[in-house]
Amino acid sequence: MARELEDFRPYLEDILSYTGGRRVMTAKEAMAYTGKSRHWLNNRGLNNQIGAVQLARLMATLNREGAR
């Protein structure tokens, strides 16, 4: 079974506190949280309804690669 990335949990907790515990956010909310454009989100497979787990996994992966 695959292990979760080191920074996954802190990102997930931060995203959940940002959304007030909701596990799904809109692209507009994700853009505000990440500070990135809709184009950046779309290029990474994130469209209108974005899951907190999905975004946390992406952020942890990018942080590990140093391309945040």
Backbone hydrogen bonds, N-H to C=O, Kabsch-Sander energy under -0.5 kcal/mol:
donor,donor_aa,acceptor,acceptor_aa,energy
8,F,5,L,-1.4
11,Y,7,D,-1.8
12,L,8,F,-2.7
13,E,9,R,-2.9
14,D,10,P,-2.1
15,I,11,Y,-2.7
16,L,12,L,-2.7
17,S,13,E,-2.0
18,Y,14,D,-2.1
19,T,15,I,-2.2
21,G,16,L,-3.4
22,R,19,T,-0.6
25,M,50,I,-2.9
27,A,48,N,-0.7
30,A,26,T,-2.3
31,M,27,A,-2.5
32,A,28,K,-1.9
33,Y,29,E,-2.4
34,T,30,A,-2.7
35,G,31,M,-2.2
41,L,37,S,-1.9
42,N,38,R,-3.0
43,N,39,H,-2.3
44,R,40,W,-0.7
44,R,41,L,-0.9
45,G,42,N,-1.7
46,L,41,L,-2.5
47,N,45,G,-0.6
50,I,25,M,-3.2
50,I,48,N,-0.7
51,G,49,Q,-0.5
52,A,23,R,-3.0
55,L,51,G,-2.4
56,A,52,A,-2.5
57,R,53,V,-2.5
58,L,54,Q,-2.0
59,M,55,L,-2.6
60,A,56,A,-2.4
61,T,57,R,-2.2
62,L,58,L,-2.6
63,N,59,M,-2.3
64,R,60,A,-2.1
65,E,61,T,-1.9
66,G,62,L,-0.8
67,A,62,L,-2.1
